[in-house]
Amino acid sequence: MQLGLWDVRKGLFASAGASRPKGTVMLTEDVAVPIDRLADAVDDLRHVFDRHGYEEGIIFGHALAGNLHFQMHADFTNPSELARFDAFTADLARLVSVEYEGSLKAEHGTGRAIAPFVEQEWGKKAYSLMERIKNLFDRELMLNPGVILNDNAKIHVQNTKQMAASDDLVDLCIECGLCEAACPSAGLTLSPRQRIAMIRETTRLELSEENDELAKALKQGFVHAGMETCAACNLCATRCPIGIETGSMILGKRQAKRSGFSNAIAGLAANNTAIVEKLAGTATGTQSLMRKLAGDKVLESASGALNKISRGKTPRISKNLRPGPGIPAKVGDPSNSPRGEIVYFPACGSRMFGAPQTELDLLPVTDAMIALLARAGYNPLIPDNLKGQCCGQPFLSKGFPEKAKQVGDRLNAALAGVTATAIRPPFVTDMSTCALHMKNEGIPVSDSAEFLLTGVLPHLSINNPLQLIAVHHNCSAQHQNERETIETLARACAKEIAILKSITCCGYAGDKGFFQPELNAHALRFAKHDIPPECTIGISTVATCAIGLSDNLQIPFVSLASLLEFVSRPRPSTTLSNGGGQI
C-alpha cells in the first residue's frame, strides 16, 4: 500500500504536467511556510491562482515540512502570458515572504525565476551581506551569474523556456528526466529527454525562422546522436508516469527520412527474404572462415577500423558471431504426444546466428526448443518453406512499417497453414523481440519463456543443474513483464542466479551492435560488477543480445531454451561389467 501511494506521489508531477495544452510550458515552484499556518497558506495560494487565471493549477508537497509545490502552465510565446506570470510571481512572493514570513524556495535552488524577490524575502541588510560574500569569492561574477543575486527586476520573465508542439507522441513530455535511467544511450549521445528537447528546439527555430543555420546544424547532428544511436527499445516509457514512447518517435523520424533508394532496397528485401537469409548465412560463414585463416584479432581490428572510418556504415565483426543452425529438422511424433500439437516458429535471428561457444554440450536454440517440446509431451510443428519467414520487426526498426506488415502477414499465413485442423494449436517462438512484435500485430503467440514455464517445465526432470548463471532481462522481455518468469526458469537451471541489475536495454538493438558497437559497450559498462567471479555462463532470450553480452562481459551468454534442455537432459545409464546390471 505504501509503495503504491509513493508511486502515485512520484508520478503526480509528470502526470499533472501532461494535462497541459500542447505547446505550453509547465511552471512549478516550491515554497515553505510555518507548519501551523499551512492550511491557511494553501487557501491563500489557491486564491492567488484564481486571481491570475491559473484555475488549472494544482498544489501538493511535504506537509510535515510546511513545503508546498504547485504547478500550472503558460505559453510564453504570447506576451500577455508573460505579463500574467509577472503579476502572479509578484503576488506569490508577497504572500509567502511577507504575509507568511516563509521561504520562496523550500528544497530546490532559487534560480532566476525567484532572484528578483530575494531581497524582499531576506531584507536589504541581509541581501547586502550576501552580495559582499559573493563579491569576495566571485568578484568577476563567473559562477552562476544572476541565479540568486540579480539586479534585473524582470529576469524571471526573460529568456523563458518554450516547448513548441513538435510530435504528438512526445508533446506532453515535461522533460522531468525520469526516463533517462532506462536509456542505453544516455551519457553516450542523447537521452530520451534530450532527444525531445532537440526536436522541440529545432521545430521552434524552423517556425520562428530566427536562426536557420542553428536549425540546420541541429537537424544534421540529430541523425547520429538522436536517431542512429537510439535503440528504440521504448524502455523509457516504462519509467515515464504517462508512458511516453520516445523510441516510437524515433521510428517515425526514421520513416520520414527514408529516400526513394532506401525504399527500393527495403522493398527488394521484403520480396526476397529467403535470399536475404541465405546471404546473411553466407556472410556469417565467410567471416567465420576468415577468422580461422587470419585470426580473431586481425579480423576484429580490421572490421573495427572500417566501422570507425565509415562512421558506422560497415559492420564490426564480433568474435562471438557464429553461423546459425538454420532450419531445424522436423521431429514431431503424433503417436507419443499426450499434450497435443504446438506450432513452433524458429525466429530468423535464431536460425541465422549461432550461440557463443561454451564448455557445455549445448544444442542450438532451435534444436533445443524442439527437444524440450517433445520431451514435455508435445508434437512440435514448424511451418513449411521456413526459409525467409520473418515477423517483420527488422523492417519496423529501420522505419519501414509497411514492409514489416508485408512480411509479417506472410508469416501469419504460413503459421495458420501448418495444420489442416479447424482448431488452431498454440503458437510459440524463441525470441522475445519477435514475440512482442507478433503480439502487437495481433498474432496469438507465446514467447518461449512464458510457454517454457507454464507448458514445459512442469513436465521436465532437472537432472544436471549448474551452480551459477547470470541472467539478462532484455527490453522485449521487460515489456512482456517476464522478469519473474525468466528468473523462475533460471532458478530451475542453476542453484544460484546473478541478475544483471545495472542493465536496462543492452543496446544491441537488433543489428546496432554491428554498426554502433559503442552503444552496446556503453549500455553494458557497469554490468561486469553484477557478475560474480565464479560465474562462467549467462542467459538471454534474444540471439543478438547474447552476442553483445558475450562480447562485453567476457562470459558466454546462451539462450534460455538451450540451457534448460541441457539441465533436463536425461542422464545416460551406466552398465556394470560384472553382472550386466544397470544403475
N, C-alpha and C positions, 0 to 999 in steps of 0.2 A: 504493500500500500504506500509506504513512504517513498520507495523508488518511483512508483507511478506518479505520485504528486510532484516529485522533483523533476521528472521528465516533462510534466506539464509546465512547471515553472521555468525550466530551462528553454523550452520551446516557445514560450509566450512571446519573447522579444521578436523572434523572426516571424512567428505566425501573425502577430498583430501588424508587423511591418508589411506583410504580404497582402493585407487587406486594403492597402492604399491604392489609389488610381495609378495606372501605368504612366511612367514619365515623371512621377513626383519623387521627391527625396524624403526619406524618413528622418524625422527630427527626434532627438532624445536627449534628455539631461538627467542628472541625479542631484538631488538637494537633500538637506537634512535639517530637521527642526527638533526642539526639545520633545522628548517622548510624551510628556504629559500634555502636550498641545498637538499631538499628531493628528487626532481625529478632526480637530478644527482646521488644521492646515490642509487636510485633504479636501474638505468642503470649500475652503477659500481658493485652493488651486483649481478646483472644478469651475468656480465662478470666473476665474481668470481665463480659462479655456473658452468658456461660453461667451465671455465679453468680447473676445477677439475672433470668434468664429471658428474655433477649433473644436467643434462639437464631437468629432470622432476621436479626440484624444483619450488615451487610457492612462490610468495611474496604477502602479504596483511598486513593490520594493521590499525592504527588510524592516519590518515593523519594530523589532526589538532594538534596532539601532536608530530609529527615527528617520530612516533613509527612504526617500521616495524617488522612484523612477517614473518618467512619463514619456509617452510617445504621441506624435501626431505627424502630419505630412504637409508638404508645400511644394509648389512648382516655382523654383527660383529663376526661371526664365521670364517670369511675369513680374515687372517692377512693383505692382501693387502687393504681391505676395511678400516681397522684401520689406515693404513698409509695414505690413501687418505683423510680420515676425519681429521687426524692430520694436514696435509698440508692445507686443506681447512680452519680449525679453525684459524690457524696462519695467513692466508691471510685475513680472516674476521676480526680478532682482529686489524690487522694493518690498514685495510681500515677504520673501524668505529672509533677506538680510536685515531689513529694518523692522518690519512689524513682528516677525517671529524671532529675530536675533539668531537666525540659523546660519547654515553654510550653503553657499551656492554650488559647492562641489563636495559630495559626501565620500565617494570612494574612487572616483576616476579623476584624471588630470583636468586642470582648469581649462586650458585651451583658449583660442581666440574668441570663441562664442561668449565667454564669460569675462574675458580680460577687461572690457570697458567698465565693469561693475565691481572689480576687486577693491578699489579704493572706497567705494560706498559700503562694502561689507566690512572692511577692516578699519576704516578711518584714515584720515590724512596722515596722522603721525606714524602709524604702523606701516602705511603704504610707502612713506618716505624712507623708513628704515629698510624696507625690502629693496627699494631702489639703490640705497647705499651699499647693501650687501651684494646685490647684483653687480654693481659697478666695481667692487673690489675684486671679484673673481672673473668678471667678463666685461672688461672696460670697452672692448670693441663690439660688444653685442653679437658674438658669433654663435652662442649656444641658444638654440630655440628662440631667436629674437621675436619679441612681441607675443609670445604664447601666454605668459602670465601677466607681465607688465607691459602695457601698451598705451601710448598717448593718443592713439586714434580711437575716438569715441564711436566710430561706425565700423570698426574692424569686423564685428560679428555679422555684418550684412554685406561684406565684400568678399570676393573670391569664393563665393559659395559653390557647393557641390551641385552638379546637375546630373540626373540619371535619365538620359534620353531613352525613350522606348525603342528597343533595337531588335528584340526577338521574343515572340510570345512565350517561348519555352523558359526564358530566364528573366523576363521583365519584372517579376515580383520579388526578385532577389534583393535583399537589403545589404549584401556584402558583409555579413556578420563573420564569415570565415569558419563556421563550424564544419564546413565541407573539407577543409584543407587537410585535416589529419588522415582522411581516407584516400587522398590523391597520390598516385605513384610518381607524378611529375612535379609535385610541389617541392620547391627548393632546387630543382634542376632547370626547369624553364618557367612554366606558369602553373599556378593552382587554379581550381575552378573559379574562385572569386576573382583572381587576376584576369582570367580569360573573359569573364563577364564585364569587368571594368574596362578592358581594352576594346571590346566590341562596342560598349556604350560610348566611350570617348571617340572612337572612330566615327560612329553614327552622328554624334553631336557635331564633330568637326565638318562632316560632309553636309549636314543640314545647315549649319551656320556659315559655311564657306569662309571661315575666319583664318584657316591655315591649311591650305590644300597640300602643302609639302609634308606637314606633320601627318595628316590623314593618310597620305600615300605611304609614308615610312611605317606607320603603324600597321597598315594592311600587309605590307611586304614582310615585316617582322613577325606577324601573326602566323604566317604559313608554317614556319618551323616551330616557333615557341608555342603557338596555340593549337595548331592542327596536327602536325606530323608527330609531335611528342605527346599527344593526348591518347591515352589508352582506350578512351571511350567506354570504360568499364561501368560508368554510372554508379560507382560506389559512393560518390559524392551525394547522391540522392538519399542514401541510407542514413547519412548524418544530418541532412537538411530537414528542419522541422516541417517544411511544406513540400518536401520531395522533389526539389528542382533537379532535373537531369541535364547537367551541363554537357555530358557526353553525347546526348541526343542532339543538342545544339551543334556540337562539332560535326556530327554525322551529316547534319543538314548543310553545314558550311562546305563539307567535302563534296556533297552532291551538287551544290551551287557552283563549285569551282570546276566541275568536270568540263572537259573540252570535247569537241567532236571526235578527236583521235582517241581519247580515253574511252569514250562511249563505244566506239567501234571495237576497240580491244576487249572491253568488257562483254560486248555482245558476242564476239568471236569465242571468248572463253565460256560464256554461258551456253552457247550452242554446241560446244565441243568439250564438255567437262571430262569425258573419258580420255581424250587426247591430253588434256591438261594434267590429269592424274598420272598418265604414263610418262609425260615429260618430267613431272616432278620426281617420280620414282627413278627415272634415268639419271636426272641431275644429282639426286641424293646418292645413288650408287656410284656415279662418276667421282664425286668428291671423296667417297669412301675409298675408292681405288687410288686416287691421287694422294690421299693421306698415307696409304701404305707405301707408296713409292717415294714421296717427298718427306714424309714425317709430319707429325702434328704441328710442331712449332712453325715450320716453313709455311704450311698451308694457312694456318690461323694468322700468322703475321702478314702474309701477302693479302689475304682477304680483308683483314682489318685495315691495312693501309689503303686498299682500294675503296673501302667503305668510307673512310675519312676524306679521301681525295674527291670522291664523287658526292660528298655531302649526303650520304645515306641512300644513294640511288642504286648501289650494288650491295648485295648481302654479305654480312660477315658470316663465315662458316664456323659453326660451333664444333668443338671437339666431341660433343655428345650427340651430334646429328648423325643418325644411323639409318640405313634403309629400313623401310617398314615391312610388315609381314604380308601386305597385300590382302587379297580377298580370302577369308578363311574357308576351309573345306566344310561342306555340309555334313554334319554327323548326327542329325536328328534320328531318333529311334521311336516311332509311334508305339511300338509294342512294349516299350519299357518307359512310359512317360505318364505316371499316375496323375501328375498335375497339369497335363494337357499341353497345348501348343503355346508358344510365345514367339512373337516376331522380334528378331534382333537386328538392329541396324548398326553395323560397324562404321563409325564415323570416318570421313575421308582422312582426317588427321591421324587417326589410329591406324589406318591402312597404309598411309604414306610414310609415317615417321616411326622408327623403332625406338625402344626404350634404351636409356644409357646402360652400359654394361655393369653387371653386378657379380658378386661371388656366388649368388644363388642360382639355381636352375629354374629360372622363371620363364613362363610362357609369354608370348606377346599378348597384349590386352585382348585382341580379337579371339585368339585361341583360348585364352583364359576364361572369357565370358561364356563361350560355348561349352567349355568343360564344366564350369560352375552350374550353368543352367541344366545341363544333362545330369550332373551329379545330384542336383536337388530334385530331379524327377520331372523336368520339363522336356518338351520336344522343341528345340530351338529351330526357327525357320528364318532364313535370310532372303532378301529379295533377289530375283533373277537379274542378270545384267547389272550387277552391283557396281561395276567399273564406272566411275564418273558420277555416281549418285552423291548428292551433297544437299545439306539442309538449306543452303543459301547464305549462311552467316558471313562467310568471307566477302561476298559481294556487298552485303549490307554495310559492313565495317569500312569498305572502301568508298561508300557513297553511291551505290548503285542499287537502290531498293527494288526497282522494277525487275532487275536481273536476279536479285535474290528471290523474289517471288516466283520467277520463271523456273529456276532450278528447284526451288522448294516444292512447287506444285508437281514437278516431275517426280520427285522423291515420294511425295504423298500418294501419288497414283501407284507407284511401284510397291509401296508398303501395303496399300489396300489390295493389290493383286497377288499377294504372297499366298493366300489361302482361298480356296474356292467356296468355303462355307459362308453362310449368310452372317454368322456371328463373328465379329472381328476379334481376334485374340489380342491380348495386351501387347503393347509396343515397348521396347526398351532400347536405349542407345548408350554408348560407353563414354561420351564426352559431355560434361555438364554444360559447356558453351552451346553445343548443338541441342541438347535437351531444352535449355532455356529458350533458345530461338524458336524451336519447333512448338513449344508450349505457347509462346507469344503469337504464333501463327495459327493456333487452334488445333494443332495435331495432338491427340491424346497419348503422349509418350511419357515414359518414366525415365528419369535419369538412372544410371547404373547404381549409384549409391542408394537411392531410396528403394529400388527393387531388390538389390542385394540384401538390404537389411530386413525387409518385410517378407520377401518371397523366397529368398535363397538361404540366408544364414540359419534360420530355424531348422533346416533340413541337412545341415553340414555337421561334421565332426572335426573339431580343430585338433589336429594331430601333431603339428610342428610349429608351435608359436615361437616367435622371435622374442628377444629380450627387450629391445627398444627400437622404436621407429619415430621419425619426425613426421609431422602432419601439416600439410599446407591446405588452407581453405581458399580455393581460387574464387574470383569475383562472381562467376556464374553460380557456383555452389552457394555462395552467400546470398545471392538474390533469391535462390530457391529455399532459403532457410534450412540448409543441410548441414550446418556445423555439428549439431548433436548427432545426426545420422552418421556422418563420416567418422566422428570420434568414437562412436559405439562400434563401428566396423573395425576401426584401427585397434581398439582395445581387444577385439576378438583375435587380431593378428599378432599382438605383442603384449608382453606383461606390463610394459610401460610405454607411454607416448609422450613426445615433446612437441607441443603445438607452437608453430611459428607465429607468435603473438605480435611481433613487430611488423608483420606484413599485412597489408590490406590486399591490393592487387599487386601481383608480381611484376607487372609492366611488360610482360612478353606480348600480350595483346595480339594473339594470332601469329602474325609474321613480323611484328615490330621488333621482336628480339633479334631478327636477322638484319634489319635495316637501321634501327635505332637501338643498338645494344646498350648504349649508355642509359637509356630509360630503364631497362631491366636491371642493370647493375645498381643504379641509384635507388630503385624501389627495394632492393634486397640488401642495402648497405648495412643494416643493423641485424639482419636475420641470423648471422653466424652466432650471435650471442644467445639465441634461442635453442641452439643445438648442443646437447651435452657432448663432451669429448669422446665418450664411448659409443655414440650413435653413428652407425655406418650406413643407414639407408632411410629414405623418406618416401612418402606417398603424395600423389596429386591425382586429380581426376581429369586433367587435360594434358594431352601429349606434348604440346608445345611449351606449356608451363613447366613440365618436367624437365625439358631441355634447359631452359633458363635457370631453374633452380639448381640443377646439377652443375651448370657452368660456374655459378657464382658461389655456391655453398660447399663445393668440394666433396659432396657425397652424392651418390646416385639417387635420383627420385624416379619412382616407377608408378605404374597405375595401381590403384586400389584393388582392381579385379585380379591383376597378376599376383599380387601378394596374398590375397585371400585364397586364390587357387592353390598357391604353394603351401600355405599353412594347413589347408584342409585336404591336401593330397593324401590318399591312403598310404600308410607305411607298408613297405614291402615285407612279406613274411620271410622268416629265416628258417631254412631247412637244416635239421641236425643230421650229422653224418652217421651217428650211431643209433640206429633205430628208425630213422626216416620220419620221425615226428616233426611237427611244425609248431613254432611259437610266434 
